């Protein structure tokens, strides 16, 4: 079977640490979507490590790791990441596999991304400017280059054809052009390294492992509320971040899917632009940001912070059929009391428990339920479920009942050991 792990908010839920923990139970970890805008943070022997493209199972020595066809790959970013991770994992290249159908990010994709975002002015969507959106556009427009193309003798010809198309497109933007030429030498050096990796026909590769009884965990990037179809459009990413994306992002049948792990913080954050109903613009929001060290792993940008949004969370749980909930960064709320959770939206004077068609087009007032905090018994000091304070348990039980699913794990710190198994 293939179990799935994905974020249920706007990303940054702590997926990397959880995958690293769960990886001990699996033979293969497979990334199924997203690009180098992902930033999965792990702490290995006290050292902070951020993974952008490589699956988060690399630090489990028995695990094979696959970058699936639903991922868009910047060869330069991947090359740098391999160099950094190989210091900690000398056998990385033996355990890393790449789908031949994964699409490539070219230097001119990055230039297009920057030009397009600059041209939007005040209507920016908050792109990380990694070239991901333009790469997915070429994929759906049937113009893209894929990993398998680097093995073709006509790769340079294909590259130049797509590059020239991009240069024509950039003429439409009345902005200062990006010096993409400076990135080309690095790109071709990285392509040389890419050719040496284990490039596989991943759908057959996975099928063989599944039929051999291997356990696989599909790892998502970003978060459910950034899904291209079901997220807070147009402030979304360019891929399907929900469980349905696993099938198209890895080439596996839905009948193989088992458990779906959904990760949520005990509060809520968002990076960049876009609607955020429970965002706090006061000292509470700033306090959460400081306590949670809420700055983007990839961009370094301060994250917007607010109380947990159970309306949006139940929507995400429904979309992916979450069977096991994981709540992270619970220790961040140790010093807060009371604690709030949005349990409804008030729109035009009417309460609703459903996400509206366009959150950008309506004025939403969150309806909050208040909970007693657990300052006197910080969850960061707990090592078992039995030690958790009663007020925190009450908060968790309410969340479970509202969402209609159960909490399987509670993360109460950054370390590998800061994870409590719920009964």
N, C-alpha and C positions, 0 to 999 in steps of 0.2 A: 504493500500500500504506500501511497504518498500522503503524508500529513502536510499541512500548510501552516505557515506562520506569517502573519501580516499585521500591519499597524491599523488601528481603527480610528485615528484622529487625522491630523494634518501632518503626519510624520513626526520624527524625533521621539517616538514612544519608548525607545530603549530596546529595539529589536536585536541589535548586535549581541548584547550580553545574553539575552534569552536564547538566541540560536546557539551561541557558544556553549551554554549550559545544556541545552537539549541535544546538542550534537553527539554527546556521548551515547545516546540511545539509537543513533542512526548510522547507516553505512555511507550515505551520500547526502550532501547538502547542495541544492540546486537553486541558483538565482533565476527568477522567471520574468522579471521586467525591470524597467528603470535604466538609469545610466549613472555616470560618475557624479551626479548631483546627490546621490545617496551618501550618507555618512554614518556607517554603523560603528559605534564606539564600543570598544572592549578594553578591559584592564587586565593585562597579562603580566603576572609577577610584579604587580604594582605599576607597570608601565602602560600609559594610555596609547592605544592603537586605534586608528580610524581606517575602516575599509570602505572603499568607494565602488569597486567593481567585483573584487574577489569575494566569494561567499564566506560567511562567518564561521564555517566549520574548519577552517585551515589550521586552527590551533589544537584540533583533536587529531592526533597522529594517525588514527585508523580511518579517518574520513576521506573519501574522494569528494572533490568539489567541482561543480559544473556551472559555467556561465551559459545560461540558456539562450535560445533564439529570440526571446522577447526582450533581451537586454540590448541596449546600444552601447558600443564600446569605443572609447577614445584610446587608441593604441598607446599614446604617450602617457596618459594617466595610468593605464594598466602596466606599462613598462616600469614606471616609477614605483608603483605599488609592489610589483614583484620584487624589485631591488630591495625595498624596505622590509618586506615580510620575509624574504629569504634569509635574512640575518637571524630571525627568530625561528623560522621553519626551513631548515636546509633542504628538506625533501619536498618543498612546495611544488616544484615543477613536475614531480612524478605524480602528484595527487591533484593537479589542476587540469581541467578539461574545458574546452571551449566549443560551443556549437558552431558548425560551419555556416549556419543560417543567421547568426547574430549580425546585426548591421553595424557599420563603422561610422564614427564621427570624424569628419575631415576638418582640416584647419578652416576651410571656407564655411563649414557649418557654424563654427564658433563666431566667425566674422558676421555671418548672416544673423545669428542670434543677437549679437551686440547691436547691429544696425537696426534691426527690427524693434528691439526694446527701447533704444534711444529715440526712435521715431515716434514712439507712443507718448512720449512726454509724461504728463501727469496720469496717464492711463496705463502705466506699466503694470504688468502682471507679477513682477517680482522674480523673473527668470534668474537662474544662477549663471547664465551666460556660458554654459558648457557646450552649447551646440546641440543639445538633446532634442529640443522641439524641431528644429530644421531637419535633423537626422530622421526622426519619426515621420516628418512630412514627406521626405524623399522615399521612405519605406512604403507609405500608403500611396504615394504618387508613382510608385514602380520605377523609381530612378536610382534607388540606393545601391551602395556597395556593401557586400557582406564579407564576413571573415573568410569564407571559402574562396572569394575572389583574389585574395592575396596569393593564392597558390597558382593562379592563372598566369600564363606567359604574357597575356595582354592586360595585366593589372594597371600598369602605368597609363595605357591608352584609356582604359575605363575611368581611371582617376581624373585624368585631364578633361575628359568629356563632361564629367559631373562638376568639376571645378569651374569650367568655363560657363556652365549653366548658372552656377551660383554667382559668378561675377556679373553676368547680365542682370540677375535679380537684384543685386546690390545697387545697381544704378537708379533704382526707383526710390531709394531712401536718401533724403536730403540731410545727411548727417556726415560728420567727419569719418572718413573710411578707416577701418581697422587694418593695421599692418600684419595681415595674415601670412605674408611671405616669410616672416621671421620664424613662423611655426613649422614650415614645411620640412626643413632638414631633420628636425626632431621626429616629425611624423614618419618619415621614410625609414629612419633608424629604428623606430619602434615597430614598424611593419616587419622589418627584418627579424626582430625578436618574436613577433607574433607568429611568423611562419614556422618557428621552431617549437611552438607549443603543441600540446595534444589536441589537435583540431579533429572533432569527431562528428559523425552523423548522429546527432544527439538523441533524436527520437528513437532510433534503433538501439542506440547505446542504453538508453533508459529502459526500453522495453525488455532488453535482454537481462538487465539487472533486476527488474521487477519480477520477471518470470523465474529468476534464480532465487527469489525470496528476500532480496535485499530491502532494507527499510530506507526510505527517502524522505527528506524534509525539504519542501519547497519554500524558499525564503523570498519574501517580498521586500520592496523598497518604498520609500515615501509613506503615504497613508491612505486609508480608504476614502477620506473626504477630498482627496486630490485625484480620484479616479476620473479619467477623461469623459466617461459617460455619466457617472453618478455622483461626482464630486461637486464642489461649489463653482461650477462653470461660470465664466471662462478662467477663473483663477485656479487652475488645475494643472496637473502634469500631462504628459503626452501618451500615457499608457494606461492599461487597466490594472489598477492596484488591488482589486478585490479578488476573491478566490477564483472567480471565473477566468481570470487572466492566467491561471496556472496551466490550464489545458492548452491554450494557444501559445503561451510563453515557453512551454517545454515540449509540446507535441505529445501529450499523454491524454488518454480517454478519461472522462469524468468518473467512470466506474472505479478507477484506481484511487480516488481521493477518500481519505479516512477522516481523521480529526482535523479541525480547523482551529488553530490557536490564534486568538485575537488579543492584541496588546493595547492597553490604554494606560496613560498616566493617571494618577489620582487627581490631577487637575488637567488643564488644557493649555496647549501652546500652538502658535502658528508663526512661521517665518514668511516675510514678504507681504505682498498685498492680498486682498481678498476679505470676504465677510468672516466675522468671528463674533457671534452673538454674545458670548460670555466674557469677552475681553474686558480686563480691568485697567482703566486709565489712571488709577489712583495709587496711593501708597501700598495697597494690597497687591496690586499687580507687580509693582517694583520689588516688593518683599519676596514674592514667589520667584521672580527672575533671579534675585540674588541668592536665595536659599537653594534654588535648583540649578544654579550656574547655567542659565538658559541662554546659550549662545550657540549658533549653528556650527556643527562639526565640520561642515564643508566650507561654509562662507564666513563664519565668525560673526555673522549678524546677530544682534540682540533679538531674541524671540519675544513675540507678543504673548502675554500670559493672562490667564483667567481661570475661573472655576470650571469644574468638569461639566460638560454639556451632555446630559443623558439622552436628550432628544436626538441629537446627531449620532450619539453612540449606539442607541438602539437601532437606528437606521442602518449603520454600518454592520452591526451584528446580524441584522436581518439579511442584508445583501450577500453576506458570505457564509451564512449558516454556521456561525461560530459555536463550537462545542465546548471549548475551554478558554476561559478568560484569564488574562494575566495582567495584574495591576502593578505598575512600576512607579518608582520615585515617591513611594508612600512616606518615606522619611522626610521629604521636603516639607510636608505639612505638619511636622512634629510641633512647631512653635505657633501654629495658627489655631485660633478659636474665636468665634464659631467658624465652621467650614460650610460652604454652600455648594449645592448642586442644582443645575437647571433641570427642571422636570417638565416644563412646558414652555411654549412660546406664546406671547401675546402679540397678535398682529391685527391692527385696526380694531382693537378692543375685544377681540375674540381669542380665546385660548385654543391652542392646537398642540397635539403631540406628534405631528407629522412635519417633516422638513418641507418647506415650500418649494415650488418650482424654481424660483430664482431668489436666493438669499440676498443678491445684490440689489434687487428691485423692490424690496419691502423693508419697512422699519420693524425690527424685531426687538421686543422687550422680554428678556428671559424671566420666567417665573421660577423663583428659587425655593428649595427646601433647605432648611438650616439644620446642621448637626453639631453636637458638642465635639470639641477637639480632644486631643489626647496628650496635651502638654505634660501632664504629670507622669505619664508612662510612655515615653517616646518609642515608636516602633523601631527606630534605629538600634535600640538596645535589645531587641527581641531576636531570638534564634529559632523559635518554634511557634507554631500556631497557638499553642496553649498559653504562651507568654504575652500574646497580643492584648492590648487594652480593650475593655468592653466597648468603649465608645467607637473604636476603630472597627471592631467586629460588627457593630450595629450599622455603621456606614457601609461596610462591604455587603452585608445582608440586604440592605435597601437597594444597592446597585444591582445585585444579582436578581432580586425580584423584579425590578424595573426592566432589566434587559432580557429577562427570561433565559439566562444561562448562568453557569457556575464559575466561580473564581478557582482556578487550579493552582496558581502560583502568585506570591506577593513578593515583589522586590523592594527591599528596604535599605539599599545602599548600592555603591558602584561596584563593589568587589564580586568575584565569582561566587563567594560563599554567602553573600547577602541576598538569599532567596529562600523564602519560606513556602513549603508545600502545604496547601490547604487540604483539609480532610474531605 
